[in-house]
Amino acid sequence: MAKTTIKIGTRNSQLAMWQAKHVQHLLESHGLATEIIAIETKGDKILHKAISKIGSKGVFTEELEDMLHTGKVDLAVHSAKDMASTLPNGLELIAYTQREKPHDVVVSYNSDFKLDAADKWLVGTSSTRRIAMLKHYHPNIRTTNMRGNLQTRMRKLEEGQCDALLLAYAGVHRMGFEDYIVEHLPLNEFTPQAGQGSMTIEVSNKISNELRETIRKIINDEQTEYCLLAERAYLKHLDGGCSIPSFVLAKLEGDMLQIDAGLISLSGKKIIRKSGKIHKDEGQKLAIELAQKVLEAGGDKILARIKSKN
Ligand SMILES: NCc1[nH]cc(CCC(=O)O)c1CC(=O)O
C-alpha cells in the first residue's frame, strides 16, 4: 500500500483546496503519498442562479463523483453539508473530519453592523434556510442573492453590493476572514444545516478494504461521525439536500446524543422545532423520529409547497 499514490479529488475553490490539503496533510503525516486533483464543478460555474434553482441535488459533487466511478481519483473531499442525503449508487462516505464550530456568523466591513440594530440593512445569502431564519428572527432585514465562493462574496461585500453576509463560521475561519465577523449567531435560533463544519471523504465502494480502513483510521473522528450520521439520517428522512430550509445539529455529551432539528417555511412564518436525547448508538433512530414529528407538525406541507415552486 505504501507505494501507491492516493489521488485526492476536490473542487478548486480556495475553501475546497484548504480542506483537501487538510486531508492531504493528515494522510501524509501517516506516511502515505498523495496527489491533489482539483476541478471546477457546475455549482462553481453557474453563479447567476440560486443553488436550489440549478435543479440538481449534487451541483458541487457530480463531476467529482464521476471521477470516483472511473478511478481518476481514489477519494473526494467535500464539505459534509454539501452532500445530498442519498449518494449515487456505488459511492459512500467513509469518514468525517473533526468538526469545526458549527454555527453561522455575520460578516461585515461595518463593525457597527448588528442584525437587530436597525432596519434597511441588506444581507447577502443564498441559503434558503438563512433567508427564512432572517425573515423569522430579524424581519426588518432585507436579503439579496449572494452566490459564489467565499472570496467572490467578500469582494461583493467590499464593493457594497450588500451590508453584510451570513456564512458558516467554519469557512470564514478556514479562509482567514475572522476579523470581519461582527456577530456569532446562536445555535438555538440559527441552527445549522446537517453537516455544517465537518468535511467528509467520499469513495467508490469498489476500493479495497485495506485502503478504506487506512483512510478511516487517519481521517475519521468518531465523535463527529456519531453526530453526522444522525444529522444525515434526519435530512434523508425529510428527503432533502442542502437546498431545503431544514436544520439539524447533533451534539455528543458523554455517551448521549442531543439532537435539535427542524424546518422553516421559506417565508419564515412557520418554524417547527423538535429535540431529543438518546444513547449515541441510537442516534439515527431518534433523528428519524424527529423528522417524522417535524413532518407531522406541518413540515410535510412546507416541503410540498417548496417542491411545487421548483
Ligand atoms: N453551501 C456552501 C458551503 N458548504 C460548506 C460551507 C462552509 C464550511 C462548512 O460548513 O463546513 C459553505 C459556505 C457557507 O455556508 O458559508
The ligand as an SDF file (V2000), in Angstrom:
LIG
                    3D

 16 16  0  0  0  0  0  0  0  0999 V2000
  -23.0360   25.9990    0.9560 N   0  0  0  0  0  0  0  0  0  0  0  0
  -21.6480   26.1950    0.7150 C   0  0  0  0  0  0  0  0  0  0  0  0
  -20.8300   25.7880    1.8900 C   0  0  0  0  0  0  0  0  0  0  0  0
  -20.5800   24.4900    2.1530 N   0  0  0  0  0  0  0  0  0  0  0  0
  -19.8110   24.4400    3.2890 C   0  0  0  0  0  0  0  0  0  0  0  0
  -19.5730   25.7350    3.7050 C   0  0  0  0  0  0  0  0  0  0  0  0
  -18.7970   26.1490    4.8740 C   0  0  0  0  0  0  0  0  0  0  0  0
  -17.9130   25.1040    5.5010 C   0  0  0  0  0  0  0  0  0  0  0  0
  -18.6520   24.1020    6.3160 C   0  0  0  0  0  0  0  0  0  0  0  0
  -19.8220   24.2740    6.6920 O   0  0  0  0  0  0  0  0  0  0  0  0
  -18.0250   23.0760    6.6330 O   0  0  0  0  0  0  0  0  0  0  0  0
  -20.2060   26.5990    2.8260 C   0  0  0  0  0  0  0  0  0  0  0  0
  -20.2400   28.0710    2.8690 C   0  0  0  0  0  0  0  0  0  0  0  0
  -21.2310   28.6320    3.8620 C   0  0  0  0  0  0  0  0  0  0  0  0
  -22.2670   28.0310    4.1340 O   0  0  0  0  0  0  0  0  0  0  0  0
  -20.9830   29.7430    4.3810 O   0  0  0  0  0  0  0  0  0  0  0  0
  1  2  1  0
  2  3  1  0
  3  4  1  0
  3 12  2  0
  4  5  1  0
  5  6  2  0
  6  7  1  0
  6 12  1  0
  7  8  1  0
  8  9  1  0
  9 10  2  0
  9 11  1  0
 12 13  1  0
 13 14  1  0
 14 15  2  0
 14 16  1  0
M  END
$$$$
